[in-house]
C-alpha cells in the first residue's frame, strides 16, 4: 500500500463579530496508507499551532488532551502528536464526518464506500460541521459550503433517501447535500437553518425502522428535560408521511455584536435584533477519554467521570459529574444502549474559558425482550449490566456521597415512571407507546429490593 503525506490548514472560529470569523490555527499533517481494506489502513498525525494563533488571547485549544495549551510558549513552533499512540487528534477527528457524513461525501463525489483518504473526508465535511473548526487546503481557501434552509427540507430528505438507498443522487438535488457531511452518526440527517437563521439538525427516518424513531427520540429528550437534564430545543415534522425530528444545534449561539455574553444557556439564544452567530468548540467523550473507536466498548461511565474531573472547568465539575450519573440512570431505565463515547459531548464555554458537558443528544429507547440488559459503556462493578445496583457500585466516580447518588436515581425514577404521560403530552400515539413499552423498565426490574425501598423512601 502506498503512503501519502498531506498537509492542510485547520481554522478556528473565534470572535463571532470579527471578519473573517475563521482564523488559521495551525497546520495538520496526515500520513496515511491507501488501500481497499479500511481496517488495514494506517494513519499518523502531527499538528503545529501557528505562532499568531497562540498569541491571540481568545484562542482555544483544539484538543484539551493532545493539543492542550498548558505552556503556550513551550509549544510554539513544535510538532505535537496524539497521546496514547492514537492515529488522530480527537479534537480534530470530532470535526470530521462520521458514518452518515462519509456516505454523503462518497455519493456526492460518486466514489466507492470508504475509498477516500481521511484528509479528503476532513476537507469535504462542510462549513456547518460540529464545533468551531474548519479544515481547508490552503490559508486562502474560501469558507466551506453551508446548510440549506428549512424550506428545502423536503429536497434534503429526498437527497438523503437516495444516498441511503445507494441510488444516484439526481443532479437537481446534489447541492442540497452540502451540509449533510457535517452531521455525525449512522442515520440519515442534515443541518438546516430556520427562517430566523438558527441552525438545526434534521434527523430523517432510516430503512428498517420498526417504529417512529423521530417521535420516540423527541419524547425521550423531553422526558430527560423533566428529569432535570440539559436538553436542547426539539421539534417534530411530518414531511409527506415521513417523520423528521429537529434538534437545535447546541454548538451555536447568538449574541449582539460587541456585547458581553449573556448569562444562562448559550444554546437557547436566538437570532434577531442584529445578533451574530458564535460557535462553541466541541469534543466528544472519545476525545476526553483519549481512546480509539475500537476501544470505546471497553470503557465505562467512570472513565468519562474521571475525564470530567481532569478536563472540565472546575466551576462545572460537580454539576457535570452529577448530570452524567443521571444520564446513565436514564439510559438504564429506557434501554438506550447507543450510549457510546461519541454520544457524550463537551463544549467550551467562552465565559468560563473552559470545557463543560454538552447538552444531551442521541437518546432513543430500544424495545427488547431480554430480561437482562446491557449498555455500551461499563456501568459499574458488574460491567455493562444495566441495573441501578451496578451503577451505584461506582457512585464515587461521580459524587462523593452515596445518598446523593440515590437521590439522583430517585429524581430520574420519579419522572420515568410517568413516561407514558410525557409521551402523550408530546404527541406519541397509543401504537408508539405500545411499541416502546418493552424498552422502559420498572424500578423493581433494575433494583434489588433493598435499593428499591431506599429509592422509594421519601419519593413524592
N, C-alpha and C positions, 0 to 999 in steps of 0.2 A: 504493500500500500504506500502511496506517495504521501509525503509530509509537506504541509503548506503553512507558511508563516504569514499572518495577516496583521496589519495594524489599523486600528480605527480610533476615532475620537469619541470619547464619552462626554456628553454635555449635561449640565445640571441647571435646573430651573430654580433661580434664587428669588430675586425681588419681583413680585407679580406686576408691579407698576413700571419696571425698567424696560428699556428697549436696547438691545434684544433681551428677551426674558431668559433665554438659554445662554449659558456661557460655557466655554470648554473647560472641563475639569481635569482632563488628563488623557493619556494615550493607553489604550488596551492592546496588548499583543497576544494573539492566539496562535498556537502551533497545533495543528490537528491533522490527523490522517484521514484520507477519504477512502471509501470502500462501500460495498453494498451491505455488508453486515454492520448494522449500527452498534451492536453490542461490543464488537471488537475494535471500534474506533478509539483512538487515544486523543486526549485534549490536554493541553498545558496552557496556563495563562500567566501573564505578568502585567503589572499596571504601574504607571508612574504619574503622580499628580503633577499638574502644571504649577510652576512657581507662582504665577499670578493668581491662580485659584487659591492656593494655600494662604496667600496674603490677604484674601478677602475676609472681612470679619463675619459675613453672613454665610460663608462656605460651610458645607456639611460633609461629613464622612460618607462615602458611597456604600460602605460596608462596615458596620461597627465592630466586626470580628477581625477580618483580614485587612481592612483598609482604615483602621482607626487613626484618629488624629493625634492621640497621646502626645507626641512630640512633633509639632509641625516643622520645626527647623530640622529635626533629625531625619525626616523623610523627604526633604526637598531633594529633587534630582535622583532619588533612589528608585530602583525597580523593586516592587513589592510582589509577593506571591501568596496564593491562597494557603490558609492554615490546613493542618491535618492531611497534607498531600493531595488535597482536592484539585480537580482539573479546572475549576471555575471559581470566580469570586461570587459568593452567594448574592451579594447586593446587586451585582450586575446581571447575574443569572435571573434574578427576580424581575428584571426589566425585559427579559426575553419572552417570546411566545411559548405557551405551554402546548399541550397536545392538540387542542382545537385550533389554536392560532397557527400552528405548523401546517395543519391540513389546509387552512385558508390560503396561506402563502404558497403552498405547493399547487393548489388549484389555480391560483391567480397566475403563477408562472408556468403552469402546465408541465410540471415535473413529477417524477415518481415519489412515493412516500419516503420520507427520511433520506432523500438523496442529496440534500444541500449541506454545506458546511455550516457549523454553528455560527460563524461570523455572518453568514448570509441571513440566517433566521434573525439574528440580532438586528441587522440593518433594516430588515423588512417589517419590523414589529409595529410601526406606525407611531404617530405623534401623540396618541392618547393612550399609550401603554401605561401600565400601572406605575405609580410613583412619580418621581420628579427627575428622571433621567431620560436622555435620548442618546442614540448611538448613530454616528454618521461616518461617512467615508473620509471626509476632509473637514478642516476647520471652517471652510466656507460653504459646506453643503447646506441647502435650504431646509426649512422645517419639514418634518415628516408629515405624510397625509393624516388628516384628522377625521373625526367621526361624522357620520351622516346626521341629519336632523330627524326628529320624531315622525315627521310626516312621511319620511321614506321607509318607515319601519316595515311596511308590507313588502317592499322590494328587498330590503336587507334580509328578511326572513326567507324570501324565495331564493336569494343567492345562497344563503346558508343551507337550505334544504338541498340545493344542487351539490354543494360540497359534501354534505353528509351522505348523499346517495351515490357519490362517486361519479356524478354526471358532469359533463362540460358546463361551465357557468356561461349562460348567454352573454354575449358581448355587451348588451344594454344594461346588464346587472353588475358587470365587473367592478365598476367604481364604487358600488355600494359595499364592497368587501374591504374598502380602505382601512376601516377601523377594526375589522374582525380579528387580526392578529394581536391586537392589544389586550384581548381578553384571555385569561388563563383557563385551565381546566379542560376536560374532555368533551363536555356537552356543547352544542351549538349556542353561540352568543355573539354579541357585538356591542360596541359602545355607541350610544346615540345621545343627541342633545335635545332637550325640550325647547319649547317656544321662547323661554327666557334665556336659554343658553347653558343651563345646568347640565352636567354630564351624568348619564345613567348607564348601567349595564343591563342590556336586554337579554334575557335567558329564554331560549326557544325550546320547544318540545324536541325530543330525540326519538329515533327509531327504537322500538322495543319498550317504550314507556307503557306501563300497565295501569297507571293512574295519572291524574292531573298533577304532575310534579310542580308546575308553576304555583298552583293554588296551595299545594301542600307546603312548599317552601315558604311562601309568603305567610301562611298561617303559623308555621312553626317559629318564624322570626318574630312575629307579633306575640306569640306565646313567650318567647325569650325576653321580649321587652317587658312583659308583665312580670317576669321573674327578676327584673331589675338589671338585666344585662344591657350593654350598649349596642344598639341596633340602628342601622341607617334607615332612612325612609324607603318604603317599598310600595309598589303598585302592581295591579293585575290588569292585563288587557286581553280581550278576546279578538284575535285577528282572523275573521272568517272561520271561526270554529277552532282555531289553533291557539292554545293558551300561552301567554307570554308573561313572565314576571320581570318587573323593572326594579332595580335596586340602585339607590343613589350612590355614586362613586364617592367613597369616604376619603379618598386621597386628593380631593379637590375642595377648595373653599373660596369664598368671595368676600372681598373687603374693599372699603373706599380707598382709593389711591392715596398713598402718603399718610394714612391714619394708622394709629396703633391697632393691633389685632384685638377683637372683642373677647370678652370672657365667654365661657361656655363651650359647647361642642362646635368646632370649626366646620365639621361636615354637615351641620344643619344650616349654615349660612346660605343665602340665596343671591342670585344676580339681581341687577337693577340699581337705579339711582347712581350710576357712574361707578359701580363696583368693578374691580378687576379680579380675574381668576388666579388664585395661587395653587401651588401643588405641594402636597406633603410627601416627602421621601418615604418609601415603603420597603420593608424587607419581610421575608417570610420566616416562620418558625424554623424552617430548614436552614436558613442562613444563621440564625442566632444559635442553634444547636450545633452548627458547623459540621454537617454531615452531608453525604450524597443522598440522592433519591432512593438508591437501593438500600441504604442503611436506615431509612425512615421507619420501617416496621419494627426495627429493633429498639426504637426509642420510646420514651414514656412521657406522660404529662409532667412527671417530676423533673425530667430534663428541661422541659420548657420553663417550669417554675424556677429552676436554677439559673436559666438564661435570663429570666426576668430580673432576678436579683443582681446579676452581673452587668447587664447592659441597659436596663430601663432606667430612666431618670429617677433618682432617689425619691422625689416627691410623688411619683406614681407607683412605686414598687408595691406598697401594701394593697392598694385598691386593685391593681392589675393582677396580683397573685390571687386575691380573693375571687376576682371575676373568672380567672382561669379555672379555679376549682369549681365554681358554679357552672361553667360551660361543660366541664367534664361530667358533672352530675346530670345536667340536662341531656347530654348525649347518651348517658346510660338510660335515662327514663324513656327517651324517644327512639332508641336504637339507631342512632346516627353513627355508623361505622366508617363514614368517609371523613374521619377526623385526622387525616394525615397532616404532616408538618407544613405543607403548603397551604392548608386551610386554617392555619393560625398565622395572623399577620401583626406587624408592628409599624407604626408611623412615627415620624419625627415631628414633634410639636415645636414650632419655631419660638413659641412663648417660653417654653421650658429650656429650649436648646438641647433637647434630648429625646430619647425614644420612649414610646408607650404602646401598650396593647391596642391594636386597631379594633374598630367595631366588629361585631360578629358577622360572619357570612358563611354560605355553603352548609346549611344545616337542613337536611331532609330526612324524615323518618323512613326506615326501611322495614316494611312488614315481612316478618319471617315466622316460621312455625316452631323453630328450635326453642326449647326452654332455656338452655344455657347459651348466652350470647357474649360476644367479644367485640371490643373496639379495635381500631387500627393501632392506636398508641397504647402502651402499657398503662394500666390503671393503678396498680398497687403491688403488694407483695405476692399476689396470685396472678401476676402478669396482666394479660389483657381482659381477664374475666370482668364482665360488666355488672358489678354489684356495688352497692354502697359500702358494704363492709370492706371490700377490696380497696375502694377509693379512700376510705378512712384510714387504712393502714399506712398511707403515705401522706397524711394530712400535714405533717411538719414541713413538707416541700412547698406548702402554700400559705399556711397560717401557723402562728406559734402555739395556739392552744386548741385542744380537741373540741371544747364546747363551741368555739367559733365555727369549726368545720361542720359540726352537727347543725348549728343554726343556719348555715348556708344550705345544707340539704333540706332542712325544714322549709325554708323560704321557697326553694325551687319546687319541692313537692306540693306546697300549698297552692301553687298556680297550675302545675302539670295535672293534678288530679281533676282540674276543671277544663281540661284541654278541649273537650267537645264543645263547650260553651264558647270558648275563644275562637275555635274554628268556625262555628256557626256565625259568630259576630263578624267574621271576615270573609263570608261568602262561600264557605265549604258546603257542598251538597251532602245529603244523607248518604249517598253512594260513596263519596270520597271518605267520609268518616268511617263507614263500614270497612272500606278497603284498608284504612290505616290503623284500625283497632289492634291488629296483631303487632304493630310497631311499638305502641305505648304500653308501658309496664306498670302494674300496681306496685305499691310500696312493699307489700308482703312478698312479691316475687324477687325483689332485689335487695332485701334487707333481712338480716337474722331477726328472730323475734325480739331479742333484746334491743337491737338498734332500732327496729320499727317502733317499739314502745318509747324509746328515747326521742325519736323524731316527732312522734305524735304528741308527746307531752308538751303542753304549752302552745300547741298549734291552735289557731282560731277555728 
